[in-house]
Amino acid sequence: MSRTNTAELDLTGRLREARRELTGRLDPGPAPDRVRRRLLWVGLFVTAAGAAIWAMLSRRPAELGPLSAPATPVPAASTTNGRAPSPSDAGH
């Protein structure tokens, strides 16, 4: 082997190693299980919170119950004879 062939093989090998290292840095592979599990729990929590808020906001307002009678009855306008006044009696 000549000197240039050895240098070319050495250069090719180092370039291949450098490419593999850069590829490993750029694409580290799948995320660790801990991170996936944390994302799953966060997603479940956000989903449950959204469902609870939706259920709370989509309810109909409560219907009003029957109104009660006034506490004190309003006295009816009457005269001394026990009859209600009529418009014809207003002039007397």
PyMOL commands that place a pseudoatom at each C-alpha (Angstrom):
pseudoatom trace, name=CA, resn=MET, resi=1, chain=A, elem=C, hetatm=0, pos=[0.000, 0.000, 0.000]
pseudoatom trace, name=CA, resn=SER, resi=2, chain=A, elem=C, hetatm=0, pos=[1.146, 3.427, -0.739]
pseudoatom trace, name=CA, resn=ARG, resi=3, chain=A, elem=C, hetatm=0, pos=[1.151, 6.295, 1.619]
pseudoatom trace, name=CA, resn=THR, resi=4, chain=A, elem=C, hetatm=0, pos=[-1.782, 8.039, -0.126]
pseudoatom trace, name=CA, resn=ASN, resi=5, chain=A, elem=C, hetatm=0, pos=[-3.980, 4.953, 0.090]
pseudoatom trace, name=CA, resn=THR, resi=6, chain=A, elem=C, hetatm=0, pos=[-3.391, 4.685, 3.851]
pseudoatom trace, name=CA, resn=ALA, resi=7, chain=A, elem=C, hetatm=0, pos=[-4.156, 8.382, 4.323]
pseudoatom trace, name=CA, resn=GLU, resi=8, chain=A, elem=C, hetatm=0, pos=[-7.337, 8.074, 2.259]
pseudoatom trace, name=CA, resn=LEU, resi=9, chain=A, elem=C, hetatm=0, pos=[-8.530, 5.073, 4.273]
pseudoatom trace, name=CA, resn=ASP, resi=10, chain=A, elem=C, hetatm=0, pos=[-7.784, 6.858, 7.524]
pseudoatom trace, name=CA, resn=LEU, resi=11, chain=A, elem=C, hetatm=0, pos=[-9.615, 9.983, 6.348]
pseudoatom trace, name=CA, resn=THR, resi=12, chain=A, elem=C, hetatm=0, pos=[-12.593, 7.926, 5.194]
pseudoatom trace, name=CA, resn=GLY, resi=13, chain=A, elem=C, hetatm=0, pos=[-12.788, 6.165, 8.546]
pseudoatom trace, name=CA, resn=ARG, resi=14, chain=A, elem=C, hetatm=0, pos=[-12.636, 9.430, 10.501]
pseudoatom trace, name=CA, resn=LEU, resi=15, chain=A, elem=C, hetatm=0, pos=[-15.277, 11.007, 8.281]
pseudoatom trace, name=CA, resn=ARG, resi=16, chain=A, elem=C, hetatm=0, pos=[-17.544, 8.002, 8.828]
pseudoatom trace, name=CA, resn=GLU, resi=17, chain=A, elem=C, hetatm=0, pos=[-17.086, 8.302, 12.623]
pseudoatom trace, name=CA, resn=ALA, resi=18, chain=A, elem=C, hetatm=0, pos=[-17.796, 12.031, 12.508]
pseudoatom trace, name=CA, resn=ARG, resi=19, chain=A, elem=C, hetatm=0, pos=[-20.974, 11.449, 10.518]
pseudoatom trace, name=CA, resn=ARG, resi=20, chain=A, elem=C, hetatm=0, pos=[-22.190, 8.851, 12.997]
pseudoatom trace, name=CA, resn=GLU, resi=21, chain=A, elem=C, hetatm=0, pos=[-21.497, 11.194, 15.918]
pseudoatom trace, name=CA, resn=LEU, resi=22, chain=A, elem=C, hetatm=0, pos=[-23.366, 14.056, 14.272]
pseudoatom trace, name=CA, resn=THR, resi=23, chain=A, elem=C, hetatm=0, pos=[-26.263, 11.775, 13.413]
pseudoatom trace, name=CA, resn=GLY, resi=24, chain=A, elem=C, hetatm=0, pos=[-26.435, 10.677, 17.053]
pseudoatom trace, name=CA, resn=ARG, resi=25, chain=A, elem=C, hetatm=0, pos=[-26.512, 14.284, 18.215]
pseudoatom trace, name=CA, resn=LEU, resi=26, chain=A, elem=C, hetatm=0, pos=[-29.200, 15.345, 15.736]
pseudoatom trace, name=CA, resn=ASP, resi=27, chain=A, elem=C, hetatm=0, pos=[-31.454, 12.308, 16.203]
pseudoatom trace, name=CA, resn=PRO, resi=28, chain=A, elem=C, hetatm=0, pos=[-30.978, 11.012, 19.747]
pseudoatom trace, name=CA, resn=GLY, resi=29, chain=A, elem=C, hetatm=0, pos=[-33.552, 8.256, 19.233]
pseudoatom trace, name=CA, resn=PRO, resi=30, chain=A, elem=C, hetatm=0, pos=[-36.805, 7.591, 21.068]
pseudoatom trace, name=CA, resn=ALA, resi=31, chain=A, elem=C, hetatm=0, pos=[-37.688, 9.612, 24.144]
pseudoatom trace, name=CA, resn=PRO, resi=32, chain=A, elem=C, hetatm=0, pos=[-37.064, 7.966, 27.509]
pseudoatom trace, name=CA, resn=ASP, resi=33, chain=A, elem=C, hetatm=0, pos=[-39.974, 6.121, 29.110]
pseudoatom trace, name=CA, resn=ARG, resi=34, chain=A, elem=C, hetatm=0, pos=[-40.152, 8.619, 31.981]
pseudoatom trace, name=CA, resn=VAL, resi=35, chain=A, elem=C, hetatm=0, pos=[-40.797, 11.532, 29.629]
pseudoatom trace, name=CA, resn=ARG, resi=36, chain=A, elem=C, hetatm=0, pos=[-43.448, 9.575, 27.736]
pseudoatom trace, name=CA, resn=ARG, resi=37, chain=A, elem=C, hetatm=0, pos=[-45.182, 8.619, 30.967]
pseudoatom trace, name=CA, resn=ARG, resi=38, chain=A, elem=C, hetatm=0, pos=[-45.158, 12.237, 32.156]
pseudoatom trace, name=CA, resn=LEU, resi=39, chain=A, elem=C, hetatm=0, pos=[-46.633, 13.432, 28.855]
pseudoatom trace, name=CA, resn=LEU, resi=40, chain=A, elem=C, hetatm=0, pos=[-49.327, 10.766, 29.104]
pseudoatom trace, name=CA, resn=TRP, resi=41, chain=A, elem=C, hetatm=0, pos=[-50.328, 11.890, 32.617]
pseudoatom trace, name=CA, resn=VAL, resi=42, chain=A, elem=C, hetatm=0, pos=[-50.329, 15.560, 31.606]
pseudoatom trace, name=CA, resn=GLY, resi=43, chain=A, elem=C, hetatm=0, pos=[-52.519, 14.730, 28.604]
pseudoatom trace, name=CA, resn=LEU, resi=44, chain=A, elem=C, hetatm=0, pos=[-54.953, 12.750, 30.751]
pseudoatom trace, name=CA, resn=PHE, resi=45, chain=A, elem=C, hetatm=0, pos=[-55.145, 15.558, 33.305]
pseudoatom trace, name=CA, resn=VAL, resi=46, chain=A, elem=C, hetatm=0, pos=[-55.806, 18.207, 30.653]
pseudoatom trace, name=CA, resn=THR, resi=47, chain=A, elem=C, hetatm=0, pos=[-58.486, 16.016, 29.088]
pseudoatom trace, name=CA, resn=ALA, resi=48, chain=A, elem=C, hetatm=0, pos=[-60.220, 15.406, 32.434]
pseudoatom trace, name=CA, resn=ALA, resi=49, chain=A, elem=C, hetatm=0, pos=[-60.065, 19.093, 33.367]
pseudoatom trace, name=CA, resn=GLY, resi=50, chain=A, elem=C, hetatm=0, pos=[-61.499, 20.083, 29.989]
pseudoatom trace, name=CA, resn=ALA, resi=51, chain=A, elem=C, hetatm=0, pos=[-64.345, 17.581, 30.345]
pseudoatom trace, name=CA, resn=ALA, resi=52, chain=A, elem=C, hetatm=0, pos=[-65.169, 18.859, 33.843]
pseudoatom trace, name=CA, resn=ILE, resi=53, chain=A, elem=C, hetatm=0, pos=[-65.172, 22.489, 32.707]
pseudoatom trace, name=CA, resn=TRP, resi=54, chain=A, elem=C, hetatm=0, pos=[-67.320, 21.632, 29.667]
pseudoatom trace, name=CA, resn=ALA, resi=55, chain=A, elem=C, hetatm=0, pos=[-69.829, 19.770, 31.861]
pseudoatom trace, name=CA, resn=MET, resi=56, chain=A, elem=C, hetatm=0, pos=[-69.990, 22.679, 34.297]
pseudoatom trace, name=CA, resn=LEU, resi=57, chain=A, elem=C, hetatm=0, pos=[-70.478, 25.339, 31.612]
pseudoatom trace, name=CA, resn=SER, resi=58, chain=A, elem=C, hetatm=0, pos=[-73.006, 23.377, 29.536]
pseudoatom trace, name=CA, resn=ARG, resi=59, chain=A, elem=C, hetatm=0, pos=[-75.531, 22.877, 32.347]
pseudoatom trace, name=CA, resn=ARG, resi=60, chain=A, elem=C, hetatm=0, pos=[-78.868, 24.631, 32.127]
pseudoatom trace, name=CA, resn=PRO, resi=61, chain=A, elem=C, hetatm=0, pos=[-79.553, 27.212, 34.810]
pseudoatom trace, name=CA, resn=ALA, resi=62, chain=A, elem=C, hetatm=0, pos=[-81.745, 25.932, 37.649]
pseudoatom trace, name=CA, resn=GLU, resi=63, chain=A, elem=C, hetatm=0, pos=[-85.432, 26.625, 37.213]
pseudoatom trace, name=CA, resn=LEU, resi=64, chain=A, elem=C, hetatm=0, pos=[-87.098, 28.943, 39.711]
pseudoatom trace, name=CA, resn=GLY, resi=65, chain=A, elem=C, hetatm=0, pos=[-89.455, 27.336, 42.173]
pseudoatom trace, name=CA, resn=PRO, resi=66, chain=A, elem=C, hetatm=0, pos=[-92.994, 28.639, 42.713]
pseudoatom trace, name=CA, resn=LEU, resi=67, chain=A, elem=C, hetatm=0, pos=[-93.069, 32.148, 44.082]
pseudoatom trace, name=CA, resn=SER, resi=68, chain=A, elem=C, hetatm=0, pos=[-94.466, 32.344, 47.595]
pseudoatom trace, name=CA, resn=ALA, resi=69, chain=A, elem=C, hetatm=0, pos=[-97.337, 34.601, 48.603]
pseudoatom trace, name=CA, resn=PRO, resi=70, chain=A, elem=C, hetatm=0, pos=[-96.482, 37.960, 50.186]
pseudoatom trace, name=CA, resn=ALA, resi=71, chain=A, elem=C, hetatm=0, pos=[-95.760, 37.751, 53.904]
pseudoatom trace, name=CA, resn=THR, resi=72, chain=A, elem=C, hetatm=0, pos=[-98.488, 40.260, 54.869]
pseudoatom trace, name=CA, resn=PRO, resi=73, chain=A, elem=C, hetatm=0, pos=[-101.745, 40.418, 52.953]
pseudoatom trace, name=CA, resn=VAL, resi=74, chain=A, elem=C, hetatm=0, pos=[-102.620, 43.723, 51.395]
pseudoatom trace, name=CA, resn=PRO, resi=75, chain=A, elem=C, hetatm=0, pos=[-105.857, 45.029, 52.993]
pseudoatom trace, name=CA, resn=ALA, resi=76, chain=A, elem=C, hetatm=0, pos=[-108.659, 45.514, 50.534]
pseudoatom trace, name=CA, resn=ALA, resi=77, chain=A, elem=C, hetatm=0, pos=[-110.133, 49.000, 50.249]
pseudoatom trace, name=CA, resn=SER, resi=78, chain=A, elem=C, hetatm=0, pos=[-113.550, 48.900, 51.860]
pseudoatom trace, name=CA, resn=THR, resi=79, chain=A, elem=C, hetatm=0, pos=[-116.064, 51.308, 53.293]
pseudoatom trace, name=CA, resn=THR, resi=80, chain=A, elem=C, hetatm=0, pos=[-117.862, 51.226, 56.569]
pseudoatom trace, name=CA, resn=ASN, resi=81, chain=A, elem=C, hetatm=0, pos=[-120.816, 49.387, 55.029]
pseudoatom trace, name=CA, resn=GLY, resi=82, chain=A, elem=C, hetatm=0, pos=[-118.567, 46.425, 53.993]
pseudoatom trace, name=CA, resn=ARG, resi=83, chain=A, elem=C, hetatm=0, pos=[-118.850, 47.047, 50.282]
pseudoatom trace, name=CA, resn=ALA, resi=84, chain=A, elem=C, hetatm=0, pos=[-116.017, 47.906, 47.943]
pseudoatom trace, name=CA, resn=PRO, resi=85, chain=A, elem=C, hetatm=0, pos=[-116.153, 51.501, 46.746]
pseudoatom trace, name=CA, resn=SER, resi=86, chain=A, elem=C, hetatm=0, pos=[-117.547, 52.030, 43.294]
pseudoatom trace, name=CA, resn=PRO, resi=87, chain=A, elem=C, hetatm=0, pos=[-116.754, 54.869, 40.907]
pseudoatom trace, name=CA, resn=SER, resi=88, chain=A, elem=C, hetatm=0, pos=[-120.212, 56.303, 41.412]
pseudoatom trace, name=CA, resn=ASP, resi=89, chain=A, elem=C, hetatm=0, pos=[-119.551, 56.617, 45.188]
pseudoatom trace, name=CA, resn=ALA, resi=90, chain=A, elem=C, hetatm=0, pos=[-116.429, 58.704, 44.622]
pseudoatom trace, name=CA, resn=GLY, resi=91, chain=A, elem=C, hetatm=0, pos=[-118.407, 61.894, 44.084]
pseudoatom trace, name=CA, resn=HIS, resi=92, chain=A, elem=C, hetatm=0, pos=[-120.330, 61.715, 47.416]
for i in range(1, 92): cmd.bond("trace and resi %d" % i, "trace and resi %d" % (i + 1))
show_as sticks, trace
zoom trace
